[in-house]
Amino acid sequence: MVGALIESILHNTYENEMQKMFTQLHMNSTFSERREAIYKHRPQYYHLSNITSGTLVKCDMIDELISYEGYWPAGGLISSAEDILKFGNAMISSYKGTNGFLSQRTVQELWSPETRGMSIPYPLNTSEY
């Protein structure tokens, strides 16, 4: 739903908007995963398309529970530990009000627990987890 809202409001694709953010934050190793791409050092499903040449082709990962299409807003991004650290630092700096990535109020709202309409869970006894 968030991806559709971003595309509708900004009149651009979710992928392009995410790439703008990655560029702004200097996250040079982060990008949207492409179903057809083969990434070095990444385990994926492949099949042999030509026995003679030994050519590998990436297989779709589809089962009865999940379809691979249109899942970027749900996490279809590839990143590095360094880039994830850059994103985390940008969020912390925004929370402290020391950069312009997001407003301090926006980050505080993002990090506030949602309590409207929630009931307080009953305490668990020692035999439950």
N, CA, C and O atoms as a DFTB+ gen file, in Angstrom:
516 C
 N C O
     1  1       0.810      -1.176       0.000
     2  2       0.000       0.000       0.000
     3  2       0.869       1.262       0.000
     4  3       0.564       2.232      -0.694
     5  1       1.948       1.241       0.780
     6  2       2.839       2.402       0.837
     7  2       3.445       2.668      -0.533
     8  3       3.546       3.821      -0.950
     9  1       3.848       1.614      -1.236
    10  2       4.404       1.779      -2.573
    11  2       3.424       2.435      -3.525
    12  3       3.801       3.311      -4.303
    13  1       2.174       2.018      -3.470
    14  2       1.141       2.601      -4.337
    15  2       0.904       4.066      -3.987
    16  3       0.708       4.886      -4.884
    17  1       0.920       4.407      -2.707
    18  2       0.753       5.803      -2.295
    19  2       1.902       6.667      -2.805
    20  3       1.681       7.764      -3.317
    21  1       3.124       6.171      -2.663
    22  2       4.293       6.915      -3.144
    23  2       4.173       7.184      -4.638
    24  3       4.391       8.308      -5.090
    25  1       3.825       6.152      -5.404
    26  2       3.702       6.314      -6.850
    27  2       2.576       7.278      -7.220
    28  3       2.728       8.081      -8.140
    29  1       1.469       7.206      -6.525
    30  2       0.316       8.056      -6.829
    31  2       0.595       9.524      -6.502
    32  3       0.283      10.409      -7.298
    33  1       1.172       9.777      -5.350
    34  2       1.409      11.148      -4.903
    35  2       2.552      11.807      -5.679
    36  3       2.457      12.974      -6.061
    37  1       3.632      11.056      -5.910
    38  2       4.817      11.641      -6.542
    39  2       4.844      11.476      -8.057
    40  3       5.734      12.009      -8.720
    41  1       3.887      10.751      -8.608
    42  2       3.813      10.526     -10.060
    43  2       5.126       9.973     -10.606
    44  3       5.620      10.417     -11.643
    45  1       5.665       9.021      -9.907
    46  2       6.918       8.371     -10.291
    47  2       6.856       6.942      -9.783
    48  3       6.008       6.611      -8.954
    49  1       7.746       6.098     -10.273
    50  2       7.739       4.716      -9.802
    51  2       8.361       4.626      -8.413
    52  3       9.196       5.448      -8.037
    53  1       7.946       3.629      -7.671
    54  2       8.511       3.376      -6.344
    55  2      10.018       3.178      -6.461
    56  3      10.785       3.719      -5.664
    57  1      10.442       2.397      -7.463
    58  2      11.869       2.130      -7.657
    59  2      12.651       3.427      -7.858
    60  3      13.708       3.605      -7.253
    61  1      12.154       4.330      -8.693
    62  2      12.862       5.596      -8.933
    63  2      12.931       6.459      -7.679
    64  3      13.958       7.082      -7.411
    65  1      11.859       6.500      -6.919
    66  2      11.849       7.293      -5.693
    67  2      12.824       6.723      -4.653
    68  3      13.504       7.477      -3.957
    69  1      12.887       5.409      -4.555
    70  2      13.832       4.795      -3.627
    71  2      15.268       5.077      -4.070
    72  3      16.136       5.342      -3.238
    73  1      15.516       5.020      -5.384
    74  2      16.852       5.288      -5.889
    75  2      17.272       6.729      -5.593
    76  3      18.438       6.983      -5.293
    77  1      16.331       7.672      -5.676
    78  2      16.625       9.066      -5.312
    79  2      17.082       9.154      -3.856
    80  3      18.055       9.839      -3.539
    81  1      16.359       8.447      -2.970
    82  2      16.709       8.463      -1.557
    83  2      18.078       7.831      -1.338
    84  3      18.893       8.363      -0.584
    85  1      18.340       6.689      -1.996
    86  2      19.638       6.033      -1.835
    87  2      20.763       6.946      -2.294
    88  3      21.819       6.992      -1.663
    89  1      20.551       7.672      -3.383
    90  2      21.560       8.601      -3.902
    91  2      21.782       9.744      -2.913
    92  3      22.922      10.114      -2.634
    93  1      20.696      10.299      -2.388
    94  2      20.788      11.399      -1.418
    95  2      21.580      10.980      -0.186
    96  3      22.326      11.783       0.374
    97  1      21.426       9.737       0.239
    98  2      22.097       9.247       1.440
    99  2      23.442       8.581       1.138
   100  3      24.077       8.025       2.034
   101  1      23.874       8.639      -0.123
   102  2      25.142       8.033      -0.568
   103  2      25.169       6.532      -0.297
   104  3      26.205       5.974       0.063
   105  1      24.028       5.892      -0.473
   106  2      23.910       4.442      -0.307
   107  2      24.144       3.808      -1.689
   108  3      23.204       3.405      -2.374
   109  1      25.415       3.734      -2.071
   110  2      25.792       3.332      -3.426
   111  2      25.688       1.835      -3.683
   112  3      25.779       1.406      -4.834
   113  1      25.502       1.038      -2.652
   114  2      25.394      -0.421      -2.815
   115  2      23.972      -0.910      -2.571
   116  3      23.766      -2.101      -2.341
   117  1      23.001      -0.026      -2.616
   118  2      21.611      -0.393      -2.362
   119  2      20.786      -0.146      -3.619
   120  3      20.885       0.909      -4.245
   121  1      19.976      -1.131      -3.977
   122  2      19.154      -1.013      -5.185
   123  2      17.994      -1.989      -5.104
   124  3      17.976      -2.898      -4.274
   125  1      17.025      -1.780      -5.986
   126  2      15.867      -2.668      -6.071
   127  2      16.278      -3.946      -6.792
   128  3      16.931      -3.907      -7.835
   129  1      15.889      -5.059      -6.227
   130  2      16.225      -6.349      -6.830
   131  2      15.414      -6.547      -8.104
   132  3      14.231      -6.212      -8.164
   133  1      16.055      -7.082      -9.090
   134  2      15.408      -7.417     -10.360
   135  2      15.288      -8.930     -10.445
   136  3      16.263      -9.650     -10.235
   137  1      14.103      -9.401     -10.749
   138  2      13.842     -10.835     -10.806
   139  2      14.765     -11.544     -11.799
   140  3      15.244     -12.644     -11.527
   141  1      15.010     -10.919     -12.938
   142  2      15.773     -11.572     -13.996
   143  2      17.290     -11.478     -13.809
   144  3      18.035     -12.153     -14.519
   145  1      17.757     -10.660     -12.875
   146  2      19.198     -10.450     -12.699
   147  2      19.851     -11.587     -11.931
   148  3      19.239     -12.202     -11.058
   149  1      21.102     -11.852     -12.271
   150  2      21.914     -12.811     -11.542
   151  2      22.980     -12.006     -10.803
   152  3      23.772     -11.298     -11.424
   153  1      22.997     -12.117      -9.478
   154  2      23.903     -11.342      -8.648
   155  2      25.051     -12.219      -8.165
   156  3      24.837     -13.333      -7.688
   157  1      26.255     -11.709      -8.291
   158  2      27.448     -12.430      -7.882
   159  2      27.401     -12.705      -6.373
   160  3      27.024     -11.836      -5.586
   161  1      27.782     -13.902      -5.991
   162  2      27.858     -14.331      -4.584
   163  2      26.508     -14.308      -3.867
   164  3      26.452     -14.113      -2.653
   165  1      25.439     -14.505      -4.604
   166  2      24.114     -14.518      -3.988
   167  2      23.399     -15.806      -4.334
   168  3      23.185     -16.085      -5.514
   169  1      23.017     -16.610      -3.336
   170  2      22.304     -17.849      -3.641
   171  2      20.903     -17.547      -4.177
   172  3      20.162     -16.744      -3.611
   173  1      20.567     -18.200      -5.266
   174  2      19.252     -18.054      -5.878
   175  2      18.930     -19.351      -6.605
   176  3      19.775     -20.237      -6.734
   177  1      17.708     -19.442      -7.070
   178  2      17.300     -20.597      -7.850
   179  2      17.702     -20.392      -9.311
   180  3      17.419     -19.352      -9.904
   181  1      18.369     -21.403      -9.881
   182  2      18.779     -21.353     -11.285
   183  2      18.409     -22.675     -11.942
   184  3      18.181     -23.678     -11.267
   185  1      18.353     -22.660     -13.262
   186  2      18.260     -23.914     -13.993
   187  2      19.198     -23.830     -15.200
   188  3      19.517     -22.746     -15.689
   189  1      19.616     -24.975     -15.652
   190  2      20.523     -25.069     -16.785
   191  2      19.706     -24.932     -18.062
   192  3      18.866     -25.784     -18.351
   193  1      19.941     -23.870     -18.830
   194  2      19.145     -23.642     -20.027
   195  2      19.725     -24.332     -21.256
   196  3      19.014     -24.604     -22.224
   197  1      21.024     -24.610     -21.204
   198  2      21.666     -25.258     -22.336
   199  2      22.741     -26.196     -21.805
   200  3      23.743     -25.740     -21.253
   201  1      22.548     -27.475     -21.964
   202  2      23.476     -28.463     -21.422
   203  2      24.850     -28.329     -22.066
   204  3      25.868     -28.483     -21.390
   205  1      24.889     -28.049     -23.344
   206  2      26.154     -27.955     -24.063
   207  2      26.998     -26.777     -23.593
   208  3      28.188     -26.928     -23.317
   209  1      26.372     -25.598     -23.503
   210  2      27.138     -24.399     -23.125
   211  2      27.219     -24.207     -21.614
   212  3      28.073     -23.462     -21.133
   213  1      26.356     -24.858     -20.871
   214  2      26.344     -24.703     -19.418
   215  2      25.761     -23.375     -18.961
   216  3      26.086     -22.902     -17.872
   217  1      24.902     -22.764     -19.776
   218  2      24.309     -21.474     -19.459
   219  2      23.260     -21.612     -18.359
   220  3      22.359     -22.448     -18.434
   221  1      23.402     -20.769     -17.337
   222  2      22.437     -20.744     -16.245
   223  2      21.430     -19.625     -16.462
   224  3      21.776     -18.549     -16.950
   225  1      20.187     -19.888     -16.097
   226  2      19.124     -18.896     -16.158
   227  2      18.440     -18.880     -14.804
   228  3      18.172     -19.929     -14.217
   229  1      18.161     -17.690     -14.317
   230  2      17.497     -17.572     -13.025
   231  2      16.056     -18.058     -13.130
   232  3      15.348     -17.721     -14.079
   233  1      15.629     -18.845     -12.161
   234  2      14.252     -19.343     -12.103
   235  2      13.415     -18.419     -11.223
   236  3      13.931     -17.795     -10.295
   237  1      12.139     -18.339     -11.517
   238  2      11.230     -17.600     -10.651
   239  2      11.037     -18.358      -9.351
   240  3      10.983     -19.588      -9.334
   241  1      10.933     -17.602      -8.253
   242  2      10.659     -18.199      -6.959
   243  2       9.189     -17.963      -6.674
   244  3       8.815     -16.945      -6.092
   245  1       8.369     -18.894      -7.081
   246  2       6.922     -18.752      -6.898
   247  2       6.391     -20.034      -6.274
   248  3       6.708     -21.133      -6.731
   249  1       5.606     -19.894      -5.257
   250  2       4.913     -21.048      -4.694
   251  2       3.467     -20.644      -4.434
   252  3       3.031     -19.578      -4.868
   253  1       2.743     -21.472      -3.745
   254  2       1.324     -21.180      -3.550
   255  2       1.077     -20.033      -2.567
   256  3      -0.051     -19.554      -2.454
   257  1       2.110     -19.590      -1.859
   258  2       1.924     -18.539      -0.866
   259  2       2.412     -17.174      -1.326
   260  3       1.911     -16.153      -0.854
   261  1       3.375     -17.134      -2.233
   262  2       3.987     -15.860      -2.581
   263  2       4.241     -15.756      -4.070
   264  3       4.632     -16.732      -4.711
   265  1       4.025     -14.602      -4.606
   266  2       4.394     -14.296      -5.986
   267  2       5.495     -13.251      -5.930
   268  3       5.454     -12.352      -5.090
   269  1       6.453     -13.354      -6.792
   270  2       7.641     -12.507      -6.785
   271  2       7.379     -11.102      -7.323
   272  3       8.206     -10.212      -7.122
   273  1       6.269     -10.883      -7.990
   274  2       5.994      -9.609      -8.652
   275  2       5.599      -8.512      -7.667
   276  3       4.834      -8.751      -6.732
   277  1       6.120      -7.323      -7.880
   278  2       5.675      -6.126      -7.171
   279  2       5.873      -6.144      -5.680
   280  3       5.021      -5.638      -4.950
   281  1       6.958      -6.701      -5.197
   282  2       7.146      -6.809      -3.746
   283  2       8.154      -5.813      -3.196
   284  3       8.478      -5.888      -2.011
   285  1       8.669      -4.879      -3.999
   286  2       9.684      -3.950      -3.511
   287  2       9.278      -3.224      -2.244
   288  3      10.094      -3.149      -1.326
   289  1       8.066      -2.681      -2.128
   290  2       7.724      -1.992      -0.879
   291  2       7.726      -2.923       0.334
   292  3       7.800      -2.458       1.472
   293  1       7.647      -4.212       0.102
   294  2       7.656      -5.166       1.215
   295  2       9.066      -5.653       1.521
   296  3       9.241      -6.529       2.368
   297  1      10.066      -5.107       0.854
   298  2      11.436      -5.440       1.211
   299  2      12.304      -5.962       0.096
   300  3      13.361      -6.518       0.394
   301  1      11.944      -5.830      -1.167
   302  2      12.728      -6.365      -2.271
   303  2      13.917      -5.510      -2.640
   304  3      14.109      -5.177      -3.809
   305  1      14.716      -5.151      -1.652
   306  2      15.890      -4.319      -1.879
   307  2      17.143      -5.092      -1.508
   308  3      17.128      -5.928      -0.605
   309  1      18.219      -4.806      -2.210
   310  2      19.519      -5.406      -1.897
   311  2      20.406      -4.289      -1.376
   312  3      20.445      -3.200      -1.949
   313  1      21.118      -4.560      -0.287
   314  2      21.951      -3.533       0.320
   315  2      23.199      -4.163       0.917
   316  3      23.383      -5.379       0.869
   317  1      24.038      -3.330       1.471
   318  2      25.239      -3.781       2.170
   319  2      25.143      -3.325       3.624
   320  3      24.342      -2.450       3.953
   321  1      25.946      -3.909       4.476
   322  2      25.953      -3.510       5.884
   323  2      26.334      -2.036       6.016
   324  3      25.786      -1.320       6.854
   325  1      27.265      -1.592       5.196
   326  2      27.691      -0.190       5.233
   327  2      26.537       0.751       4.881
   328  3      26.352       1.775       5.539
   329  1      25.764       0.412       3.850
   330  2      24.644       1.262       3.465
   331  2      23.527       1.244       4.506
   332  3      22.894       2.273       4.748
   333  1      23.281       0.112       5.113
   334  2      22.264       0.043       6.166
   335  2      22.677       0.927       7.350
   336  3      21.838       1.572       7.979
   337  1      23.974       0.944       7.639
   338  2      24.493       1.817       8.694
   339  2      24.300       3.292       8.318
   340  3      23.948       4.103       9.174
   341  1      24.525       3.642       7.053
   342  2      24.297       5.017       6.596
   343  2      22.835       5.406       6.792
   344  3      22.538       6.509       7.250
   345  1      21.918       4.492       6.444
   346  2      20.489       4.778       6.620
   347  2      20.155       4.955       8.100
   348  3      19.455       5.896       8.473
   349  1      20.650       4.062       8.932
   350  2      20.402       4.164      10.377
   351  2      20.944       5.459      10.957
   352  3      20.280       6.099      11.773
   353  1      22.142       5.852      10.546
   354  2      22.719       7.111      11.027
   355  2      21.902       8.316      10.562
   356  3      21.744       9.283      11.307
   357  1      21.384       8.262       9.336
   358  2      20.544       9.357       8.839
   359  2      19.265       9.463       9.667
   360  3      18.812      10.566       9.974
   361  1      18.684       8.324      10.027
   362  2      17.469       8.336      10.848
   363  2      17.756       8.887      12.248
   364  3      16.978       9.679      12.778
   365  1      18.875       8.465      12.842
   366  2      19.234       8.950      14.182
   367  2      19.514      10.444      14.139
   368  3      19.076      11.180      15.023
   369  1      20.243      10.906      13.116
   370  2      20.520      12.342      12.974
   371  2      19.225      13.128      12.797
   372  3      19.071      14.210      13.364
   373  1      18.305      12.591      12.021
   374  2      17.011      13.262      11.849
   375  2      16.255      13.320      13.174
   376  3      15.632      14.331      13.496
   377  1      16.314      12.241      13.931
   378  2      15.640      12.196      15.233
   379  2      16.194      13.284      16.154
   380  3      15.457      13.905      16.920
   381  1      17.514      13.500      16.061
   382  2      18.158      14.531      16.889
   383  2      18.003      15.926      16.295
   384  3      18.340      16.917      16.942
   385  1      17.492      16.009      15.060
   386  2      17.309      17.297      14.419
   387  2      18.584      17.869      13.831
   388  3      18.694      19.084      13.661
   389  1      19.563      17.005      13.514
   390  2      20.854      17.505      13.034
   391  2      21.079      17.309      11.537
   392  3      22.174      17.594      11.052
   393  1      20.089      16.835      10.791
   394  2      20.221      16.778       9.327
   395  2      18.860      17.013       8.692
   396  3      17.849      17.086       9.390
   397  1      18.835      17.132       7.373
   398  2      17.587      17.452       6.703
   399  2      16.947      16.292       5.978
   400  3      16.075      16.505       5.136
   401  1      17.355      15.060       6.281
   402  2      16.778      13.911       5.595
   403  2      15.288      13.814       5.878
   404  3      14.481      13.795       4.948
   405  1      14.920      13.753       7.132
   406  2      13.520      13.793       7.568
   407  2      13.431      14.800       8.705
   408  3      14.425      15.072       9.377
   409  1      12.256      15.348       8.917
   410  2      12.106      16.270      10.045
   411  2      12.158      15.477      11.349
   412  3      11.835      14.289      11.390
   413  1      12.567      16.154      12.392
   414  2      12.638      15.528      13.710
   415  2      11.263      15.012      14.126
   416  3      11.152      13.924      14.690
   417  1      10.236      15.775      13.854
   418  2       8.874      15.373      14.221
   419  2       8.443      14.103      13.473
   420  3       7.803      13.226      14.052
   421  1       8.796      14.012      12.186
   422  2       8.430      12.835      11.397
   423  2       9.066      11.576      11.978
   424  3       8.396      10.552      12.115
   425  1      10.347      11.643      12.319
   426  2      11.025      10.465      12.874
   427  2      10.456      10.121      14.242
   428  3      10.279       8.944      14.555
   429  1      10.169      11.117      15.053
   430  2       9.567      10.841      16.362
   431  2       8.229      10.145      16.193
   432  3       7.901       9.229      16.947
   433  1       7.453      10.578      15.202
   434  2       6.157       9.937      14.945
   435  2       6.344       8.511      14.426
   436  3       5.617       7.600      14.823
   437  1       7.317       8.324      13.540
   438  2       7.596       6.972      13.029
   439  2       7.997       6.018      14.144
   440  3       7.628       4.844      14.126
   441  1       8.736       6.513      15.092
   442  2       9.261       5.664      16.163
   443  2       8.357       5.593      17.388
   444  3       8.712       4.935      18.366
   445  1       7.215       6.243      17.364
   446  2       6.280       6.181      18.493
   447  2       5.402       4.948      18.351
   448  3       4.922       4.656      17.256
   449  1       5.185       4.221      19.439
   450  2       4.298       3.057      19.359
   451  2       2.863       3.487      19.095
   452  3       2.407       4.510      19.605
   453  1       2.167       2.712      18.306
   454  2       0.754       2.968      18.018
   455  2      -0.068       2.293      19.105
   456  3       0.018       1.080      19.294
   457  1      -0.858       3.074      19.811
   458  2      -1.629       2.508      20.923
   459  2      -3.132       2.670      20.753
   460  3      -3.903       2.065      21.497
   461  1      -3.564       3.483      19.779
   462  2      -5.006       3.675      19.605
   463  2      -5.662       2.367      19.182
   464  3      -5.207       1.711      18.245
   465  1      -6.712       1.999      19.863
   466  2      -7.462       0.806      19.511
   467  2      -6.820      -0.490      19.971
   468  3      -7.335      -1.571      19.681
   469  1      -5.711      -0.402      20.680
   470  2      -5.041      -1.629      21.148
   471  2      -5.483      -1.955      22.560
   472  3      -5.694      -1.063      23.382
   473  1      -5.619      -3.225      22.829
   474  2      -5.898      -3.637      24.199
   475  2      -4.583      -4.071      24.828
   476  3      -3.691      -4.580      24.149
   477  1      -4.481      -3.867      26.101
   478  2      -3.276      -4.264      26.831
   479  2      -3.289      -5.789      26.953
   480  3      -4.272      -6.359      27.425
   481  1      -2.207      -6.457      26.532
   482  2      -2.184      -7.930      26.630
   483  2      -2.164      -8.384      28.087
   484  3      -1.610      -7.720      28.963
   485  1      -2.776      -9.514      28.310
   486  2      -2.771     -10.044      29.664
   487  2      -1.387     -10.606      29.970
   488  3      -0.701     -11.062      29.056
   489  1      -0.965     -10.585      31.217
   490  2       0.360     -11.088      31.557
   491  2       0.442     -12.598      31.326
   492  3      -0.511     -13.326      31.602
   493  1       1.570     -13.057      30.825
   494  2       1.757     -14.480      30.609
   495  2       2.238     -15.137      31.875
   496  3       3.007     -14.556      32.641
   497  1       1.776     -16.367      32.091
   498  2       2.304     -17.082      33.254
   499  2       3.602     -17.776      32.847
   500  3       4.012     -17.701      31.689
   501  1       4.233     -18.436      33.779
   502  2       5.564     -18.998      33.532
   503  2       5.576     -20.152      32.536
   504  3       6.641     -20.499      32.025
   505  1       4.436     -20.750      32.249
   506  2       4.411     -21.872      31.304
   507  2       4.153     -21.405      29.849
   508  3       4.140     -22.228      28.933
   509  1       3.954     -20.120      29.642
   510  2       3.684     -19.583      28.308
   511  2       4.869     -18.756      27.826
   512  3       5.688     -18.283      28.614
   513  1       4.931     -18.601      26.531
   514  2       5.962     -17.714      25.984
   515  2       5.374     -16.899      24.867
   516  3       6.072     -16.084      24.264
